[in-house]
Amino acid sequence: MIMILGMPLPVLTGQLLIGLINGSFYALLSLGLAVIFGLLRVVNFAHGAFYMLGAFSAWMLGQYLGIGFWGALLLAPLIVGLVGAVVERTMLRRLYELDHLYGLLFTFGLALLLEGLFQHFFGASGKPFSAPAEMKGVVRTDFVTVPIYRGWVVIASLLLCLGTWALIEKTKIGSYLRAATEDATLVQAFGVNVPLLLTLTYAFGCALAGIAGVLAAPVFQVSPTMGSNLIIIIFAVVVVGGMGSILGAIATGYLLGIVEGMTKVFYPEAANIAIFIIMAVVLMLRPAGLFGKES
C-alpha cells in the first residue's frame, strides 16, 4: 500500500475529501456573508439562521408537500431570499445610517429568535433528510472512495461560488451594486433604484445561505442549532479571507476546510482550533486578511 507521510494513501485522500466537502460549505456560506458585508456593510450574524432556515424549508417542503430534493433545491433558497428581503425592507435598512454595531446586534437577536422558534415548534433533535436516489452510492478507485452526493456538493458549491464572483465582478448589475455602495446618491441620479438593489443584494446573500442549507441537509441532520454551530467558523473564514472580499471568502473557505481536514489526520487534538489559530496569525501579520485591502 502506498504511504505518504506515514499515512496510507486512501486514508489521506479520504480525509482530504472530507476537508474539501466542509470547505465547500465554508466557501458558500462565507461568500454570502462577504457579499452582504462587502456591499451593504452589515455584519450579518443571522447568516447561520438563514442557513438553518434553508435546510428546514427543504425538509418541510418534502414532509408536508411531498416535494423532492431537486424541487426543494430550487424553492427553499427562494423562500429564504424572500424572508431576507422582508427583513431588509422592514427592519434592517433603518440601521444603515447607524454604527455597524447596531446591525450586528439586530442580526444576532434575529438569529436567536429564529433558532428559538424552530426549537419550540420542531424540538432540538435533528431531522433526517435523504439525498436524491440518483445521488446515492459511491465511486471507488485505488486511491479514494467518493460518495456521489458529496462529490456533487463540491462541484455545485464551486460553480455557485464562481458564478457569484462573476456576477458581481464582471457584469453591469455587479458594477451598479459596487457603485451604489460607494455613492448611492450619484447612482440614484442615473435612474438606478438603489433601495431595491440593496434589498436584492441582502436577499441574494440570504438565498446563498439557503442553498448551502439544502445541500447540507442530506450530509448533516436538519436541526435548529445547525447554523449557530457553524457561524463562528464562517466569521473566522471571512476574517482570514478579508472582510468583504468575494474572492477571499471563496478561496479561504476551501483552503481552511482542507487544513481542518488534514489537521484531523496529523494532530486531531488541534482540529477544532486550527482555523482560529490561523485567524489569529493572519490578523497579527495582515489585519485586513489575505485578500482584503488595507484601508
Disulfide bonds with the S-S distance in Angstrom:
none
